[in-house]
Each structure stands twice: as C-alpha cells, then as structure tokens.
Amino acid sequence: MARPQATPESPGSRALVVDLIRSAGPISRTELTTATGLTQPAISLIVRKLLDDEVIVEAGTVPSTGGKPRRLLDINRRARHGVGIQLGFESVTLVATDTNGGVVARERLPGVGTEQPTEVIALLTESLRAFMDAADIPVTSVQGVAVVIPGPMRSNAGIITEAPALPHWREVSLQEEFEAAFRMPVLVDNDASAAALGEFWSRGVSRYSAFACVYIGSGIGAGVVVDGALFRGSSSNAAEVGHITIDRRGPACFCGNFGCLEVLAAPRVVVARALDDEDITDSLSLDKHAPVAQNWELLSRAAVGGHVKAEVLVTDSAHAVAGAVLTLTNLFDLDEIVLSGPGVATAGSIYVREVRTALERAFARKAHSTLVDLSINPTDSAAIGAAALTLQGQLAPGHGPALRFAGP
C-alpha cells in the first residue's frame, strides 16, 4: 500500500507516529523516519510532544554500529485509560483498558432489553462510579466513555434509530442522556465497528493493512479499518454484512429487505430452528424460555463436539456468514479478518474454517493471501473496542472522533 504523504503540521502526522509505535514498537526515531517519510527534525518534534504528553516512553536502547546507541520508543501503557460500555439485550459489559488496549478491569451486568432507558442510565451511572473505584482508575486518566450498541444510528447525534434487540431504545439521544448522567464526554457507536477498532488496536495490526472484524452477537455486523481509521461511511453505518441478501426469497428483515444474512444465520435464528426440532431440544436440554445465549452455548458446544444435527445447523450458519465475508473481502481487498462476538466464543473454529474455505475463491487470491483469525476475547470485544474508541480520539487525533463534553 502506498505510504501517505504527511507533514509535522498535518492532523494525521501524530496519528501516523502513534500508530507505528503501537503496532511496531519498541521502535527508534530513525526507524520512524524511514517508515513515515517525514524528516528527522519533524519526527523529533512529534516524539518530543508525545513524550511530554506521556503518551510514549523511552524503552531502552539498541547498540549502534557507530555513534550513540539508538533509543527505543514504546507506548506508555499507563498514560491513559479507556472505558467502554456495551449495551446488549441479555447483558451489559463494562471494560477498562490501558493505553495499549490491554484489559485492566471488566464487569458484566444484567441486560437492558426489557428496561426503560431512564432506569438503565441511572443504574449505569452508579455502576460506572463503583467500577472505576474498584479498579483504582483515576478519573484524571479517563477523558470520556464510549457506549456501543447494536443497530442503525445517527452518529452525529448519538441516537439509535432502530435496534430490534433493544425495543425500548428507539430514537433515544444516548450521547446527550449519558453525558448529563456521567458528567463527562461520551461517544456513541455501533458495536461491530467498535469491535473492529478494538481488535485493530489491541492486536497491533499495521496501519498499512486493510483490516476487518466480523462481529456475531445478537445480529451480524462488521467493521473495516483502513489506514488506521474506521471506514465509517456517511453515518457510521458502514460494512453491514448482516444485511447482505443471501436469499432474495427469504424472510423479511427489519431493515426492509428480504433474505438478509442476519435473518438466516444469526444465533437467535439458528436457536429457533433447533427449538423446532424435538430431537435436538431433548438431547441438548434446550429450553425455549431460556435466553438465546444459553441455548446457543449448548448448541455450539454440541456442534464442536460432533453432535450431528447441531453441527449441521451451526455449519449452515457459518457457511452463510462465509459467503458474506467473501463479498466483504472482494469489496475492500482485505489483508486480515478477525471473527468476534459472543456468537463465535464456542463455535469459532467452525466459522473460521468456513470463512477460510470461502476465501479460496476471493478475487485477489492470486495477488495476496488474506489472514483469517478468531478473536482472543470474542465475548468482550465490542466493549474493549469502545474503550479503544476513546483512546484513539485522545492519542491519535485525526483518526478517531474527538471527546468533547456537550453538556452544560
């Protein structure tokens, strides 16, 4: 990929240097000069500012063949903390990360699918304070919180337009409501997009890679990172693989389309099929009154263990997902793909296998390979990604949305 032109004054120069130190560090100033195309004085200026801001630290030296040893630079893991909240129907996850995206604290709370927004916001306000106190996270190290949700949204106003998994949250001004309650800046974003950024940030993916994360939770979504930044589209609703048509004669979807991937292959759909089969229901002790996540875990475990009917159901879902991922790969010419979300926490091996097989037909397969991997922490990846959103906005301005308090 061609290296972008940058100057020390351009908004992306700091982001470029931070990204390289994050993904390739420890790294020397000389190596940064070579990698960025910036002049040595420009790199020295940017590095000095990053050191003054305690975003990076000097991390030892490399012996030199002549002259002074080169000093290495690395991300200062303790410089900032990111805090993310994932709102879901069956659970809410709070995560705090260090500057490099490593998880330092997490907490899981009951879901918000049946609760009114005002009640949830009040509860989360108290929970967030207790969470930060218990984790010994100084308020001064947190410049804001990111809240991520499933479903379409108007990102500029932080408003959920429609979320089938959260029926009471339609047209709720989340950013405004949470900022008033938390008394700090709040970002609101899509859970799949956040998961993509979190995987990119914490895995040390190169900014020169075209990277995507496919997220399987209550629905199926994706996020794409190009040149170190999320590809957002017009309204931060890009890469909605869950709404690629798989069967044009298929069932109606809430989006208005028919036969979308999400209404054919999402865990809740596969669980519903399993509950319609008495043999599967009885042999796996599925419970039609239990949460989808509970039944999906039983079904996934059985599929991985070789239960024939369970394996067929889960593999059919994975095959459909793989077809959509192939389309996504052809559209964005991807270098790396990570599968994430609670939907692949147990049956991830089946989904990875199907995606890898599908990508043997990728348009650019003879030009380059596409790496497919499973998230290290699929269940919490969206919350981790939310925390990464706040960090990127602070540490690499120009790549992420800025945290600005809109309240009084």
C-alpha positions as a printed NumPy array, in Angstrom:
array([[  0.   ,   0.   ,   0.   ],
       [  1.357,   3.413,  -0.896],
       [  2.593,   5.409,   2.058],
       [  0.603,   8.634,   2.63 ],
       [  2.305,  11.995,   2.42 ],
       [  2.477,  13.745,   5.777],
       [  3.974,  16.833,   7.36 ],
       [  4.574,  17.55 ,  11.044],
       [  1.74 ,  20.088,  10.948],
       [ -0.845,  17.8  ,   9.333],
       [ -3.524,  16.326,  11.637],
       [ -2.571,  12.804,  10.653],
       [  1.151,  13.041,  11.454],
       [  0.777,  12.431,  15.193],
       [ -1.697,   9.624,  14.463],
       [  0.764,   8.119,  11.991],
       [  3.597,   8.093,  14.538],
       [  1.393,   6.77 ,  17.367],
       [  0.074,   4.005,  15.11 ],
       [  3.575,   2.917,  14.135],
       [  4.839,   2.89 ,  17.725],
       [  1.698,   0.984,  18.795],
       [  1.985,  -1.67 ,  16.092],
       [  5.776,  -1.932,  15.65 ],
       [  7.214,  -0.721,  18.951],
       [  9.632,  -0.593,  20.557],
       [ 10.972,   1.411,  17.615],
       [ 13.691,   4.027,  17.18 ],
       [ 13.391,   7.561,  15.838],
       [ 15.484,   6.528,  12.822],
       [ 13.077,   3.701,  12.017],
       [ 10.126,   6.096,  12.387],
       [ 11.755,   8.497,   9.94 ],
       [ 12.191,   5.717,   7.383],
       [  8.682,   4.309,   7.886],
       [  6.794,   7.618,   7.748],
       [  8.693,   9.568,   5.111],
       [  8.846,  12.54 ,   7.498],
       [ 12.12 ,  14.368,   8.079],
       [ 14.268,  13.654,  11.11 ],
       [ 13.529,  17.095,  12.654],
       [  9.783,  16.512,  12.149],
       [  9.949,  13.121,  13.877],
       [ 11.977,  14.643,  16.71 ],
       [  9.324,  17.342,  17.2  ],
       [  6.406,  14.883,  17.229],
       [  8.245,  12.446,  19.521],
       [  9.135,  15.24 ,  21.948],
       [  5.468,  16.263,  22.195],
       [  4.37 ,  12.659,  22.701],
       [  6.967,  12.226,  25.455],
       [  5.849,  15.48 ,  27.108],
       [  2.246,  14.277,  26.976],
       [  3.385,  10.924,  28.468],
       [  1.761,   9.06 ,  25.57 ],
       [  5.045,   7.259,  24.846],
       [  8.124,   6.361,  26.884],
       [ 11.725,   5.583,  26.116],
       [ 12.225,   1.832,  26.414],
       [ 15.899,   1.006,  26.32 ],
       [ 18.479,   1.293,  23.563],
       [ 19.777,  -0.626,  20.548],
       [ 23.549,  -0.944,  20.083],
       [ 24.793,   1.192,  17.223],
       [ 27.488,   0.322,  14.703],
       [ 28.756,   3.856,  15.07 ],
       [ 27.864,   6.849,  17.195],
       [ 25.413,   6.884,  20.089],
       [ 23.103,   3.918,  20.738],
       [ 19.587,   4.436,  19.361],
       [ 16.876,   4.972,  21.972],
       [ 13.711,   2.923,  21.534],
       [ 10.198,   4.305,  21.926],
       [  7.107,   2.459,  23.092],
       [  3.523,   3.221,  24.092],
       [  3.157,   4.253,  27.732],
       [  0.559,   1.728,  28.854],
       [ -0.306,   3.757,  31.957],
       [ -0.706,   7.116,  30.254],
       [ -4.478,   6.875,  29.803],
       [ -7.356,   4.531,  30.464],
       [-10.136,   3.791,  28.017],
       [-13.587,   2.965,  29.37 ],
       [-16.203,   1.27 ,  27.231],
       [-19.76 ,   0.106,  27.813],
       [-21.543,  -2.38 ,  25.594],
       [-25.326,  -2.294,  25.823],
       [-26.991,  -5.588,  24.967],
       [-30.346,  -7.286,  25.395],
       [-29.055, -10.062,  27.652],
       [-26.043,  -8.358,  29.244],
       [-24.172,  -5.082,  29.675],
       [-20.37 ,  -5.164,  29.762],
       [-18.089,  -2.531,  31.287],
       [-14.408,  -2.657,  30.322],
       [-11.397,  -0.52 ,  31.187],
       [ -8.187,  -0.831,  29.175],
       [ -4.695,   0.554,  29.367],
       [ -3.245,   2.716,  26.615],
       [ -2.248,  -0.289,  24.538],
       [ -5.704,  -1.865,  24.694],
       [ -4.929,  -4.403,  27.431],
       [ -7.915,  -5.087,  29.686],
       [ -7.359,  -3.94 ,  33.285],
       [-10.924,  -4.414,  34.561],
       [-14.266,  -5.783,  33.386],
       [-17.731,  -6.226,  34.834],
       [-20.877,  -7.819,  33.444],
       [-24.343,  -6.556,  34.399],
       [-27.861,  -7.717,  33.513],
       [-29.08 ,  -6.809,  30.023],
       [-31.257,  -3.846,  29.14 ],
       [-33.647,  -5.39 ,  26.637],
       [-36.723,  -5.096,  28.846],
       [-35.805,  -1.949,  30.794],
       [-36.626,   1.681,  30.088],
       [-33.644,   3.857,  29.111],
       [-34.016,   6.244,  32.063],
       [-33.792,   3.354,  34.542],
       [-30.761,   1.85 ,  32.793],
       [-28.897,   5.165,  32.6  ],
       [-29.404,   5.79 ,  36.324],
       [-28.163,   2.29 ,  37.173],
       [-25.152,   2.559,  34.868],
       [-24.169,   5.905,  36.372],
       [-23.807,   4.309,  39.801],
       [-22.23 ,   1.158,  38.361],
       [-19.618,   3.138,  36.43 ],
       [-18.51 ,   5.06 ,  39.542],
       [-18.23 ,   1.839,  41.565],
       [-16.428,   0.108,  38.687],
       [-13.755,   2.795,  38.395],
       [-13.293,   2.952,  42.167],
       [-12.916,  -0.83 ,  42.459],
       [-10.399,  -0.901,  39.591],
       [ -8.478,   2.021,  41.134],
       [ -8.706,   4.006,  37.905],
       [ -8.047,   7.736,  38.445],
       [-10.736,   9.942,  36.954],
       [ -7.958,  12.157,  35.556],
       [ -6.734,   9.281,  33.348],
       [-10.16 ,   8.89 ,  31.714],
       [-11.209,  11.659,  29.362],
       [-14.502,  10.075,  28.39 ],
       [-16.591,   6.957,  27.96 ],
       [-17.788,   5.195,  24.82 ],
       [-21.133,   3.392,  24.698],
       [-21.688,   0.89 ,  21.899],
       [-24.966,  -0.612,  20.751],
       [-26.395,  -2.899,  18.088],
       [-28.483,  -1.413,  15.322],
       [-28.534,   1.604,  12.988],
       [-27.777,   5.006,  14.439],
       [-27.288,   8.662,  13.682],
       [-23.704,   9.016,  14.803],
       [-23.5  ,  12.821,  14.74 ],
       [-26.236,  12.997,  17.373],
       [-25.573,   9.705,  19.165],
       [-29.129,   8.499,  18.525],
       [-30.259,   4.892,  17.997],
       [-32.73 ,   4.937,  15.121],
       [-33.845,   1.329,  15.468],
       [-32.487,  -1.686,  17.34 ],
       [-34.587,  -4.871,  17.263],
       [-32.608,  -6.273,  20.202],
       [-33.363,  -3.133,  22.276],
       [-37.031,  -2.348,  21.6  ],
       [-37.324,   0.474,  24.169],
       [-34.283,   2.366,  22.878],
       [-35.596,   3.642,  19.563],
       [-34.842,   7.344,  18.897],
       [-33.084,   7.738,  22.259],
       [-30.463,  10.519,  22.417],
       [-27.85 ,   8.355,  24.097],
       [-24.981,  10.816,  23.943],
       [-26.976,  13.621,  25.496],
       [-28.552,  11.399,  28.159],
       [-25.32 ,   9.698,  29.2  ],
       [-23.282,  12.909,  29.247],
       [-25.829,  14.506,  31.56 ],
       [-25.638,  11.483,  33.858],
       [-21.893,  10.751,  33.729],
       [-20.775,  14.405,  33.697],
       [-18.044,  13.608,  31.157],
       [-17.763,  13.328,  27.361],
       [-19.495,  10.319,  25.803],
       [-19.077,   8.713,  22.391],
       [-21.834,   6.508,  20.964],
       [-21.08 ,   4.   ,  18.226],
       [-22.054,   0.709,  16.627],
       [-20.859,  -2.426,  18.472],
       [-19.422,  -4.148,  15.39 ],
       [-17.486,  -1.032,  14.356],
       [-16.113,  -0.714,  17.88 ],
       [-15.072,  -4.376,  17.916],
       [-13.124,  -3.819,  14.698],
       [-11.205,  -0.891,  16.137],
       [-10.581,  -2.763,  19.393],
       [ -9.136,  -5.756,  17.555],
       [ -7.017,  -3.468,  15.358],
       [ -5.717,  -1.52 ,  18.355],
       [ -5.024,  -4.382,  20.776],
       [ -3.608,  -6.852,  18.223],
       [ -1.016,  -4.386,  16.982],
       [ -2.275,  -4.544,  13.394],
       [ -0.261,  -2.41 ,  10.969],
       [ -1.952,   0.758,   9.742],
       [ -0.965,  -0.332,   6.229],
       [ -3.198,  -3.421,   6.432],
       [ -6.785,  -3.411,   5.175],
       [ -8.399,  -4.963,   8.242],
       [-11.929,  -6.126,   9.081],
       [-13.707,  -7.632,  12.045],
       [-16.922,  -9.616,  11.553],
       [-18.979,  -9.464,  14.732],
       [-21.614, -12.076,  15.576],
       [-23.757, -11.173,  18.549],
       [-27.488, -10.51 ,  18.671],
       [-27.106,  -9.761,  14.972],
       [-24.254,  -9.918,  12.466],
       [-22.191,  -6.862,  11.622],
       [-18.692,  -5.828,  10.644],
       [-16.223,  -3.002,  10.817],
       [-13.403,  -2.124,   8.417],
       [-10.197,  -0.268,   9.331],
       [ -8.228,   1.369,   6.507],
       [ -5.076,   3.486,   7.01 ],
       [ -5.52 ,   3.139,  10.766],
       [ -9.048,   4.596,  10.856],
       [-12.516,   3.088,  10.845],
       [-14.239,   3.299,   7.497],
       [-17.489,   4.874,   8.653],
       [-19.391,   5.762,   5.518],
       [-21.825,   8.657,   5.629],
       [-23.396,   7.965,   9.036],
       [-21.163,   5.398,  10.771],
       [-23.305,   2.535,   9.466],
       [-20.802,   1.042,   7.013],
       [-19.942,  -2.645,   6.419],
       [-23.342,  -4.016,   7.464],
       [-22.688,  -7.555,   6.248],
       [-25.717,  -8.757,   8.197],
       [-27.886,  -7.047,   5.596],
       [-26.334,  -8.566,   2.508],
       [-29.061, -10.52 ,   0.709],
       [-28.386, -14.234,   0.913],
       [-31.765, -15.458,  -0.348],
       [-33.973, -12.946,  -2.148],
       [-36.967, -15.191,  -1.467],
       [-36.079, -15.365,   2.226],
       [-37.93 , -13.904,   5.212],
       [-38.42 , -10.18 ,   5.751],
       [-35.827,  -8.292,   7.779],
       [-36.439,  -5.231,   9.98 ],
       [-34.262,  -3.238,   7.557],
       [-36.927,  -3.613,   4.849],
       [-35.006,  -6.137,   2.783],
       [-35.667,  -9.857,   2.339],
       [-33.371, -12.805,   2.953],
       [-30.652, -10.883,   4.785],
       [-27.769, -12.83 ,   6.307],
       [-28.92 , -11.786,   9.78 ],
       [-32.423, -13.293,   9.466],
       [-30.993, -16.533,   8.075],
       [-27.815, -17.135,  10.073],
       [-27.743, -15.131,  13.35 ],
       [-27.557, -17.223,  16.552],
       [-31.136, -16.379,  17.55 ],
       [-32.388, -17.75 ,  14.213],
       [-30.349, -20.939,  14.49 ],
       [-31.55 , -21.461,  18.071],
       [-35.158, -21.048,  16.914],
       [-34.583, -23.784,  14.319],
       [-33.1  , -26.052,  16.97 ],
       [-36.066, -25.491,  19.291],
       [-38.384, -26.599,  16.471],
       [-36.609, -29.966,  16.391],
       [-37.663, -32.172,  19.315],
       [-34.668, -34.48 ,  18.935],
       [-32.178, -31.609,  19.287],
       [-34.159, -29.928,  22.048],
       [-34.375, -33.096,  24.129],
       [-30.836, -34.357,  23.534],
       [-29.244, -30.991,  24.355],
       [-31.73 , -29.943,  27.079],
       [-32.57 , -26.728,  25.248],
       [-35.14 , -24.512,  26.96 ],
       [-37.478, -22.312,  24.926],
       [-37.827, -19.982,  27.942],
       [-34.07 , -19.57 ,  28.394],
       [-32.061, -16.667,  26.947],
       [-30.779, -17.141,  23.397],
       [-27.187, -17.02 ,  24.649],
       [-27.742, -20.002,  26.94 ],
       [-29.254, -22.174,  24.216],
       [-26.653, -21.028,  21.69 ],
       [-23.858, -22.069,  24.038],
       [-25.354, -25.559,  24.384],
       [-25.855, -25.824,  20.633],
       [-22.349, -24.562,  19.838],
       [-20.715, -26.897,  22.319],
       [-22.606, -29.845,  20.857],
       [-21.67 , -28.848,  17.294],
       [-17.972, -28.647,  18.153],
       [-18.305, -31.974,  19.979],
       [-19.693, -33.751,  16.931],
       [-23.457, -33.823,  17.585],
       [-24.642, -34.387,  14.012],
       [-27.793, -32.235,  13.929],
       [-26.219, -29.433,  15.952],
       [-23.184, -29.452,  13.69 ],
       [-25.369, -29.185,  10.588],
       [-27.258, -26.178,  11.976],
       [-24.148, -24.294,  13.106],
       [-22.198, -25.151,   9.941],
       [-25.069, -23.895,   7.768],
       [-24.909, -20.596,   9.648],
       [-21.129, -20.444,   9.271],
       [-21.392, -21.214,   5.556],
       [-23.802, -18.313,   5.054],
       [-21.553, -15.992,   7.057],
       [-18.574, -17.101,   4.979],
       [-20.357, -16.143,   1.752],
       [-20.988, -12.641,   3.095],
       [-17.377, -12.343,   4.301],
       [-16.2  , -13.292,   0.808],
       [-18.251, -10.395,  -0.57 ],
       [-16.795,  -8.041,   2.053],
       [-13.28 ,  -9.212,   1.178],
       [-13.833,  -8.629,  -2.524],
       [-15.216,  -5.142,  -1.863],
       [-12.366,  -3.976,   0.388],
       [ -9.477,  -6.186,  -0.799],
       [ -8.773,  -7.184,   2.791],
       [ -5.436,  -8.307,   4.262],
       [ -6.747,  -9.527,   7.619],
       [-10.103, -10.618,   9.027],
       [-10.945, -11.406,  12.647],
       [-14.169, -13.133,  13.684],
       [-15.502, -11.916,  17.003],
       [-18.554, -11.582,  19.22 ],
       [-20.3  , -13.96 ,  21.653],
       [-21.673, -15.918,  18.691],
       [-18.213, -17.351,  17.975],
       [-17.   , -17.728,  21.557],
       [-17.503, -21.523,  21.441],
       [-18.122, -22.442,  17.793],
       [-15.464, -20.098,  16.406],
       [-13.447, -22.937,  14.88 ],
       [-16.393, -23.863,  12.641],
       [-16.834, -20.274,  11.429],
       [-13.104, -19.766,  10.838],
       [-12.941, -22.978,   8.814],
       [-15.874, -21.983,   6.606],
       [-14.545, -18.454,   6.034],
       [-11.078, -19.702,   5.126],
       [-12.617, -22.123,   2.649],
       [-14.756, -19.388,   1.09 ],
       [-11.757, -17.082,   0.698],
       [-10.094, -19.657,  -1.529],
       [-12.414, -18.094,  -4.139],
       [-11.518, -14.465,  -3.314],
       [-10.989, -12.239,  -6.345],
       [ -7.481, -11.142,  -5.271],
       [ -6.35 , -14.566,  -4.004],
       [ -3.508, -14.752,  -6.55 ],
       [ -2.291, -11.277,  -5.629],
       [ -2.101, -11.79 ,  -1.872],
       [ -3.386, -14.006,   0.914],
       [ -5.993, -12.94 ,   3.458],
       [ -5.36 , -13.923,   7.066],
       [ -8.432, -15.171,   8.953],
       [ -8.288, -15.499,  12.718],
       [-10.519, -15.748,  15.778],
       [-10.628, -13.009,  18.403],
       [ -8.69 , -13.714,  21.582],
       [-11.584, -12.275,  23.603],
       [-14.702, -12.601,  21.424],
       [-17.28 , -12.099,  24.179],
       [-15.944,  -8.722,  25.33 ],
       [-14.523,  -7.418,  22.054],
       [-17.18 ,  -4.737,  21.49 ],
       [-16.685,  -3.285,  24.978],
       [-12.899,  -3.397,  24.53 ],
       [-13.389,  -1.669,  21.204],
       [-15.481,   1.009,  22.865],
       [-12.585,   1.737,  25.201],
       [-10.259,   1.855,  22.175],
       [-12.52 ,   4.492,  20.603],
       [-11.829,   6.874,  23.471],
       [ -8.098,   6.128,  23.367],
       [ -7.737,   6.67 ,  19.637],
       [ -9.521,  10.008,  19.881],
       [ -7.072,  11.105,  22.602],
       [ -3.803,   9.616,  21.399],
       [ -4.165,   9.717,  17.629],
       [ -6.345,  12.74 ,  16.829],
       [ -7.407,  12.771,  13.226],
       [ -8.209,   9.027,  13.255],
       [-10.989,   8.877,  15.81 ],
       [-13.829,  11.121,  16.984],
       [-12.794,  13.774,  19.457],
       [-14.157,  13.659,  23.005],
       [-15.88 ,  16.945,  23.689],
       [-18.307,  17.485,  26.528],
       [-21.592,  18.763,  25.087],
       [-23.296,  19.261,  28.432],
       [-23.679,  22.464,  30.462]])
